[in-house]
């Protein structure tokens, strides 16, 4: 058993140490895992690697105090001890990542740059260039994988387009991004056809889009509101993507309610940015605030009070009926003809016609509020 003092002072410092340790161990031989993390009191068990079981303890949550490696082979001991000692050396190197993004209609993103992030175009694709630090190309490859879904989700909020990763390239040096002037951005658009575009039809992004991407790249979640933004956009991308899947006509009952209910859920993290006060019942421990009132507050900030009330009465009511009662609006099978029937559950009503898979306006509405809330947030208007 090897015990090593890490004494990290923050979550970020703990993760930096772990990243370097995996790099060091991988230099000895390719590291393999039975990754089964769980916690026992103040001990966190990471899993069993081909070097042995690895776990750590902590005095403060997220700050690794000691790390333990139950080495399988005695002849690995000195190698592991050297790897642990090297992992304390924060010798990050400079790298530049080039991510080539493609879109089925060959839509490109207009040139823009901010700090260490920029977009440029080439051969019907957009290039996202990121200047960052890592221990090695292997470390860079593994850490960027975790961030790609969030990057694509943020881009969806600002484009309503599904971009795909066509290629990722790395350079072991910093390449300063070309400076592009930030164009004036129109925040009033909801429908994609009205989204801000250049004279060449390229999508224009506002500066806060790059700010959000920077938080993702740098693993900076010290501001809980950044996590709320990212949580909302990841959920919206998943919902939007699933609306385009072909469904079996005999499995569509409730599918639209499921998707629409999840889209409505994208508003909840955003509502917490405006009002993150949380009060719990002293008897049962449940949250005392009304999520409906928070959603109504969010929607009324960017639309009228009447619209916010109508939104909650319609969309949030349907969401609650579906999640809490499993209630769906139609049992009809989509087809060439209709076959009207009384609703056996509510005999006063007829079975409603089959409805479309999702309410696309709801996606656009969530994206609109996301963009405007991010603008207000980074402009210190809220």
Secondary structure, 3 states (H helix, E strand, C coil): CEEEECCCCCHHHHHHHHHHHHHHHHHHCCCCEEEEEEEECCEEEEEEECCEEEEEEEEECCEEEEEEEEECCHHHHHHHHHHHHHHCCCCCEEEEEEEEEECCCCCCECCEEECCEEEEEECCEEEEEEEEEECCHHHHHHHHHHHHHHHHHHHHHHHCCCCEEEEEEEECCCCCCCCCCCCCCCCCCCCHHHCCECCCCCECCCHHHHHHHHHHHCCCCCCHHHHHHHHHHHHHHHHHHHHCCCCCHHHCCCHHHHHHHHHHHHHHHHHHHHCCCCCECCCCCCECCCHHHHHHHHHHHHCCHHHHHHHHHHHHHHHHHHHHHCCCCCCCCCCCCCCCCECCCCCCCECCCCCCCCCHHHHHHHHHHHHHHHHHHHCCCC
